[in-house]
Structure formats: C-alpha cells, structure tokens
Amino acid sequence: MTNVDVHQHLWTGSFVEALRARAEPPYLDGWTLHTAGEPPYEVARADHDTARRADLAAADGLGRALVSLSSPLGVEWLPAEDARPLLDAYHEGSAALPRPFGAWAAACVRDIDAGVTAGYLDLGFAGLQLPANALADEAGYTRCAPLLDLLVERDLPLFVHPGPAADPARRPGWWPAMVPYVQQMHAAWFAFRAFGRPRHPRLRVCFALLAGLAPLHGERFAARAGAEGRGAVDPDVFVETSSYGPRGVEAVVRVLGTDVVVQGSDRPYAEPPQAPGFGLGGAAAYAFRIANPRRLLTGGA
C-alpha cells in the first residue's frame, strides 16, 4: 500500500535551463520568474532540490509524489514552436526523477498535436495535466478532444490545474491564487459536467484545489438546472485537496462523500495537511491517500 500525493511541482535542471534560455515570458532571470500575468516571483532554489524534496516526501510517508508542469507559467498556451523546447525539457527531466517521484505529462493547447503528447506519455507518465482555462467551455473540449481521446484509449487520467492568470493589473501577491485560479477551476468543473462527460464517458479526471469549491454549489445547480443538477456523484471525477484544510475538505465530503477526494499538496507552494484525514478519521485518511489515488490512476478498486 502506497501513500500518494497527486499534486506537487519540482523543476528539474533541464526545465530551469529552458526557462533561462528565453527572453519573453515565461522565463527565468537567475531565479526570478517572469510571467505574462503575474508580478516577478523569486523562486526559492531549495524548493527544487531533488534530494531535499525526496527527503520531505519520505518524512510525509509518501510512496509516490506526482509532479506537474506549473500551468500558470503559460507554457501550454504558447505557439507550438515556442512551447516545444520547454515541454521537451520538462518531460526529459521529469521522466528521470528518482523515486518516489512520478509525473503528469503536459501538452500544448494552442496547437494540439496528439502524436507529440503520445510520445511524452510513452515515457511512463501517470496521465496528462491540462490547464483549466483550456477546458472552460464547449469550444475548449472540442479543441482538446484529441488529447482526451488519447487518455481514454490508454486508460490514463486527466489532471485539471489552474492556468495562467490573464489579468496583469496591479494586485496583491495572493490575488491570482485566490481569484483567477479559483474561478478557472469552478468553470472547468461545470464545463466538464456539461461538455466533457457527455463527450468522454469513460475518462477519469481529477480537479485541483477541490475544483475551486465548485461542488459546494450543488444546491444552487439543482435549483437552476432541475433534474440535470440532481445527478449522482460521478465515481470517476475526483478532487484533490491542495491549499485547503479541515473545513474546506469536510464541506466537500458532505457533498461528494469520501470516495472521490485525493490528497494533493501543491508543494512547494503549500504544505501537506498535518492530519492526513483532515480530522475525519483513519478511514478517510486511507481513502484520500491510498484507495482513491489508486482508483484515479489505475481505475482499479
């Protein structure tokens, strides 16, 4: 039995160098990150030290920690010729990470190429991460359909992560995480219900940060959507817990139950929970860290 964290970020040397090779966002100047939608950010070098992160994972009792491309960088939205060097570097470095690390593949969503993505998945990635703002409406699901079909063919899951914050106006440093990211996840949750699930009935999917708490709007959805809004919980649609604590997790569990919640920490940008079951007991901890991630990643009971 393996404890799993489905959501971490760890930049390898090849990815760091690819970011430093650029002169336009996203790029690194030393360890200062420049993106199109957020203020410059000082990256802590130690946060991306593989040996240190492996020690932290061991201290957390993890047997597997899945890292993913930082979608807010905007890499997936670049034209293919600009995205490809960064994606190649990300996949090269992530595929070579030692245990306990695994990784989610990534894909350009501006110029879809399922063949390129298939090649990345061939390296042994757990599934595919896509930015939430690429899956916010029917047009997004139509555009990304070749990538989602590829996942269904290979029986691999989708991980939906916030994409870039589009508003470069002067805001507090916490603004992107609290407003655009949450809004994107909220939209992606309901877009999957409306467009993703009908198009891809066998796809397993996990939404980051409890889907922006979108499940808590189920009562309003039922009031406005009638019978459509009162459907049963989809057993193949998961949410992960990053940046939330006992109150947020318990509220979502009251709506969805414990069978579709998985542990995600978003390390190094947030820390794992001190109580693995978020105060809901040992059975919940087992579900969040072992049983549910296994179903998400393999489809197995």
N, C-alpha and C positions, 0 to 999 in steps of 0.2 A: 504494500500500500504506500502511495507516494503523495505527500502534500504538495499542492500545486499553487503557484501564483501566476495567473494568466496575463498579467499586465505590468511589465517593467520596461525601462529604457536603459540601454547601455551602448554607448558609441564606441565602436572599435577604432583602431588606428587608421584603417583604410578609409572609413567613413569620415573621420576627422580631417584627414588629408584631402579628401574630395571636397569637403566644405571649404577648406582653406584655399583650394585652387580656384575658387570662384571670386568674381568681383561684384556680382549682383546678388541680392537676396534670393535664397538663403545662403549666407556664407559666414565663415569664422575668420575673425581677425585676432590671431592668437587664440585666446579662449573667450573672446567677446562675440556673441552670436548676434547676427543682424538678420531680421526677417522683414517681410513687407508689411505686416500688420501689427507688429508689437514693438515696444521700445527695445534698444540693445540690452542684451541679457548676459551677465557674467556667469559663464559656465564654471562650475567647480570641477577642476580636473580630477580630483579624487573620486568624484561620483562615477567616473567612467574608467576607473582602475579595475580591471577584470578580477585580479586576485582579491582585492578588497571586497568587491561585490560578491564574489563566491563565498567569502568568509561570512558576510552578512546573511546570505541565503542559508548557509549552514546553521547560523545562530537562530534563524527563523524556523528551522526544522523543515526546510523545503527540499523536496527531492527533484523538483522541476520548477524553473522560473522562466517564463516566456517573455522575451524582449521583443519590442516592435519599433519600427521606424516612427520617429516623432512627427506625426502628421501635421501638427501646427506649423512646422517649418515650411510647408507648402511644396515639398518635393514632388508629390504625386500630381500636382496641378501644373507643373512646368511643361513646356513643349517636350516631346519625346527626346529630341536631341540634347536638351539640357538636363532632363530628368535621368536619362540612361546612365551617365557616369556615376551619379550619386546612388542610384538604385543598384548598379553593379557593385559598387564599393560596400554598400550596406549589406547586400546578400553575401558577398565574399567574406566579409568579416564576421557576420552573424553565424554563418554556417560553420565557421571554425571555432566558435566559442566552446570552452570546455564545459563539462557537467558542473552544476546542474542546469546550465542554460540551454534553452531551445529558443525558437524564434518564429514570429509570424512573417510571412512574405509580404511584399508590398508591390504596388503596380501604379504605373502612370494612368491617371483617369482622364487626362485631357486628350490623349491619343491612345485609345485602347488597343492593346496587342496581346491577345490571349496566348499566343505562341511564346512570347517572351516570358510571360508570367508562368506558363507551364514549365519553362526551363528553370526558373527560380524554385518552383515547388519541387522539382526533381532533386534539389539539393537536400531535401529532408525537412522542409519547414512544416510547422504544425497546421497551417492554414493560411488564410490571406486576410490582411488588415486593409480596410479601405476607409478614407475619411468620411465622416458623417455628412458633410456638405456635398458629397458626391452622390448621396443616397437620400436626398431630402424630398424628392418628388417623383412623379411618374417618369419624367424625362431622364432622371438620374438612373432609375432602374432599367430603362431601355438602353441607355448608353453602356451601363456596366453589366448588362446581361451576359455577354460572352465570358466575363470573369466569373460570374456566379454560376453559370452553366459548368464551367471548368471545375469548380469546387464540388458541385453535385456529382459530376462524373467520377471524381476521385474520392468522394465521401469525406471531404475535408470541411472544416467550419470557416465561417466568416467572422471577423472581429471588426466592429464598427467603433472608430475612435474619433474624437473631435479633430476637425481640420483646421486650417488657418483662420485666425480672426481677421475679418475683412476690413475692420474699421481702424485706420491708423491714427485717429484723433487722439488728443492728449487725454489719457485716462489713468486712474490708479493702476499700479502694477498688477493687482489682483483681478482687474476687470475682465480680461479675456477668459480666465478660468471660471469666473462666476456668471458671465452673461453670454458671450458668443458660444462658448463651448457647451454650456447647458442648453441653450436654445437649439443648437445643432443636434444634440442628442435627442431632445424632445421631438424635433421634427423627424429625425431618422426613425425613431420608434414607431410613430404613427404612419410614416410613409411605408415602412415595411409591412405594417398591418394592411394598408390599403393597396399597395402595388407589389411589394416584394414577395409576400407569402403566396398570393394567387399565381404569380409567375414562377415561383420556385418552391413548390410544396414540400420538397424533401431537404431543403437547406437548413443546416444548423447555424445559428447566429448568436453572437454574444455582443451586447451593447456595453460600452464602457460607462463608468460613473453612474451606475444604476439607471442608465438611459436618461440622465438628467431629471430623474424622479418622474418621468412621464407616466409610469404605471399608476402613480397616485391620483391621476386624473381620470381613472376608470369610471367613477360615478358620473362625472360630467360627460364623458364619452357616451355612457349608456343613456343619459338624459337627452343628448343631442343626436345620437346615431341609432337609437332604438334597439332592435334585435341585433343589429350588427355590432353594437357596442357591448353586448352582454355575453360574448362568446367565452368559452372555457379558456383556461390558461394554456398557451401553446407549449408543450413539453420540450420543444427544440429551440425555443427562444430564451436565451439566458441573459442575465445582467451581472456585471461584476462590480465590486464594492469600493473601488478606489476613491480616496478622499472622504469617504463617509464613515460615520461611527454608528453606535448602537441605535440612536433614534432614527436615522435615515434607513438603516438596514431593517430594523424591526417594522417600520412603516411599510416598506416594500414587501416584506414577508407576509404581512397581514393581507396584502392584495394578491401576491403571486404564490405564496407558500414558500417552503424551503428548497424545493426540488430544482429551481432554476436560478439560484443565486450561487455565484462562484467568487472565490477570493481573487481580488486584484489589488495591487498596492500603488501602482504608478511610481514606484521608486525609480529615480532619486527625488522626484518632485513631491512625494508624500511618503509616509511611513506605513508599514503594515499595522493592522489593529493589534493592540496589546492583548485583547481577548479574542482568540480565533473564531469563537462562535458569536461574537458581538453581544455577549451576555445572554444568548438564547440557549445555552447548554451544549453539552458534548455532542449530542446527535446533530445539532445544527453545524457545529464545527466540522464534524466528519463530512456532512453533506457539502459544505461550502469549499472545503479544502481537498477532498478526495473523491467522493462519489459523483458530485455534479461536474467537476472538471473532466473526469473520465468520460462521462456521457457526452459532454460538449466536444471533446477532442476526438473520441473514437466512435461515438454513437452507441457504445456498449452500456449495458445496465450496470 
